[in-house]
């Protein structure tokens, strides 16, 4: 498998701190962790016991297994998490840390939608067909970290359907108890398309066309001439 088009640390802006770069690149294989491109302040959750907790599940790689901060559903086991990005991204892998297999609060079903401009409500999603409908009742692969802790689950995504994504909406449901769903961590792997601009050139007129540009926005045409005042 070629990794030539994968995001690397060198592709990130130099304004990102070194320790952040290390966390972003952690777990890198065929993909790179996209934590740095999630608009964490604008992550929204619906039907949460604590609505303001939605951004808390967007953790650094170092904190992915932390279970002190989490979100849980309110009146039933359905829960929406809407995750916007700060750049157009290509998603390849979904990372989840959920309660263990068989736990009463582990959701059993996840429907995934892309590029919704705002956080939808449940009625909105019922009218839409998800890009993926996953059975998350058990991990795809049982994995442990170096300390023997249960690792995050990794779900492969349909890359061809997620080549240019600016938001992802996750609908969790069907917990074992059908009463409450809990999520500790949400992350993504893939690569980001970053646009760059030389800010020093803003407001400058290219030399080839400088003579044709009006000064102070005022120009008067006379015959075949343009008079600049």
C-alpha positions in Angstrom: 0.0 0.0 0.0 1.3 3.4 -1.0 1.4 6.1 1.7 2.7 8.8 -0.5 -0.5 10.9 -0.1 -0.8 10.5 3.6 -0.5 13.4 6.0 2.8 13.7 7.8 4.1 15.9 10.6 6.0 17.9 7.9 2.6 18.8 6.3 1.4 20.6 9.4 1.8 24.3 9.9 4.9 25.4 11.8 2.7 27.2 14.3 1.7 23.9 15.9 3.7 23.1 19.0 6.1 20.2 19.0 4.3 18.3 21.7 1.0 18.7 19.8 2.7 17.4 16.6 3.8 14.3 18.5 0.3 13.6 19.7 -1.2 14.2 16.3 1.2 11.8 14.6 0.9 9.2 17.3 -0.7 5.9 16.1 0.3 6.8 12.6 0.2 4.0 10.1 -1.5 4.3 6.7 -3.3 7.4 8.1 -2.4 10.3 10.4 -4.4 11.4 13.4 -6.6 14.4 12.5 -7.0 15.8 16.0 -5.4 19.1 15.0 -8.0 19.7 12.3 -11.1 19.2 14.4 -13.0 22.4 15.3 -13.3 21.3 18.9 -15.0 24.5 20.2 -17.9 23.9 17.8 -18.5 20.2 18.5 -22.2 19.8 19.4 -24.1 17.1 21.0 -27.9 16.4 21.2 -29.7 14.4 23.9 -26.8 14.6 26.3 -27.1 14.6 30.0 -24.6 17.5 30.0 -24.9 19.2 26.6 -21.7 21.3 27.1 -19.6 18.1 27.4 -19.7 17.3 23.7 -16.2 18.8 23.0 -14.7 16.8 25.9 -14.7 13.5 23.8 -12.3 15.1 21.3 -9.1 14.3 23.2 -5.5 14.1 22.3 -4.0 10.8 21.4 -2.3 10.7 24.8 -5.7 11.0 26.6 -7.7 8.7 24.3 -8.1 6.0 27.0 -9.1 8.5 29.7 -12.6 7.7 31.1 -12.9 10.6 33.5 -14.5 12.8 30.9 -17.2 11.5 28.6 -20.7 12.1 27.2 -23.8 10.1 27.9 -27.3 10.2 26.4 -30.2 11.7 28.3 -33.8 10.5 27.9 -32.9 7.3 26.0 -30.0 5.6 24.3 -29.9 7.8 21.2 -27.2 10.5 21.0 -25.9 12.8 18.2 -22.4 14.2 18.0 -21.7 16.7 15.3 -18.0 17.2 14.6 -16.8 20.0 12.2 -13.3 20.3 10.8 -11.1 23.4 10.2 -10.0 22.1 6.8 -11.3 19.8 4.1 -10.3 16.3 5.1 -10.2 12.8 3.7 -11.3 10.4 6.3 -10.1 6.8 6.4 -10.5 5.6 9.9 -12.9 6.3 12.8 -11.5 6.0 16.3 -13.8 5.3 19.2 -13.4 4.5 22.9 -16.7 3.1 24.2 -17.6 1.1 27.3 -16.4 -2.5 27.0 -18.1 -5.2 25.1 -21.3 -6.3 27.0 -21.4 -3.1 29.1 -25.0 -1.9 29.5 -24.1 1.6 28.3 -22.1 0.6 25.2 -24.1 1.7 22.1 -24.6 -1.1 19.6 -25.3 0.9 16.5 -23.6 4.0 14.9 -24.9 5.8 11.8 -22.5 8.2 10.2 -23.3 11.2 8.0 -21.0 13.7 6.3 -21.0 17.4 5.3 -24.1 18.5 7.2 -23.6 22.3 7.6 -25.1 22.4 11.1 -25.9 20.0 13.9 -29.1 18.2 12.9 -31.9 17.0 15.1 -33.1 13.4 15.2 -36.0 14.1 12.7 -33.5 15.5 10.2 -31.4 12.4 10.3 -34.3 10.1 10.0 -34.9 11.6 6.6 -31.3 11.0 5.5 -29.5 7.8 4.4 -26.2 7.4 6.4 -23.0 6.9 4.6 -22.2 4.0 6.9 -24.4 2.1 9.4 -22.0 0.3 11.8 -22.6 -2.5 14.3 -20.4 -1.2 17.2 -21.6 -3.6 19.8 -18.2 -5.2 19.9 -14.7 -4.1 18.8 -13.7 -5.1 15.2 -10.4 -6.3 16.8 -9.5 -6.8 20.4 -6.4 -4.8 21.1 -4.4 -3.7 24.2 -1.8 -1.0 24.7 1.7 -1.5 26.2 0.2 -1.3 29.7 -2.4 -3.9 29.0 -5.3 -1.4 28.8 -8.1 -1.9 26.3 -7.2 0.1 23.2 -9.5 2.4 21.2 -11.6 0.7 18.4 -10.6 1.5 14.8 -13.3 1.3 12.1 -12.3 1.6 8.5 -14.4 4.1 6.5 -15.5 4.4 2.9 -12.7 6.6 1.7 -14.3 7.2 -1.7 -17.4 8.6 0.0 -15.3 10.8 2.4 -12.7 12.3 0.2 -13.7 15.9 0.9 -15.3 16.2 4.3 -15.9 19.3 6.4 -18.1 17.8 9.1 -19.1 14.4 10.4 -22.3 13.6 12.3 -22.5 10.5 14.5 -25.8 9.0 15.6 -25.3 6.4 18.4 -28.1 4.2 19.5 -29.2 0.7 20.6 -27.3 0.4 23.9 -27.4 -2.9 25.6 -29.9 -1.5 28.2 -31.8 0.5 25.6 -31.6 3.3 28.2 -28.3 5.1 28.0 -25.3 5.3 25.7 -21.8 6.4 26.8 -18.9 7.6 24.6 -15.4 8.4 26.0 -13.4 9.3 22.9 -14.0 10.1 19.2 -11.1 10.6 16.8 -10.3 10.3 13.1 -7.4 9.3 10.8 -6.9 10.4 7.3 -5.3 13.5 5.7 -6.2 17.2 5.4 -6.1 19.5 2.4 -4.6 22.8 3.6 -4.7 26.1 1.6 -1.9 28.5 2.2 -1.6 32.2 1.4 1.4 34.5 1.5 0.0 37.2 3.8 2.8 39.6 2.9 1.4 39.9 -0.7 -2.1 41.0 0.3 -2.9 44.4 -1.1 0.0 44.4 -3.5 -0.5 44.9 -7.3 1.4 42.5 -9.6 4.1 44.5 -11.4 2.8 43.5 -14.9 -0.6 45.1 -14.2 0.3 47.9 -11.8 0.1 50.6 -14.4 -3.5 49.6 -15.2 -4.8 49.8 -11.6 -6.7 52.9 -10.4 -5.4 54.9 -7.4 -7.9 55.3 -4.5 -10.4 53.3 -6.5 -11.1 56.3 -8.9 -10.7 55.8 -12.7 -12.2 57.7 -15.6 -12.2 56.4 -19.2 -11.7 58.8 -22.1 -11.7 57.4 -25.6 -9.2 54.5 -25.6 -7.4 55.8 -22.5 -7.9 55.2 -18.8 -7.1 58.4 -16.8 -6.0 57.8 -13.2 -6.5 60.5 -10.7 
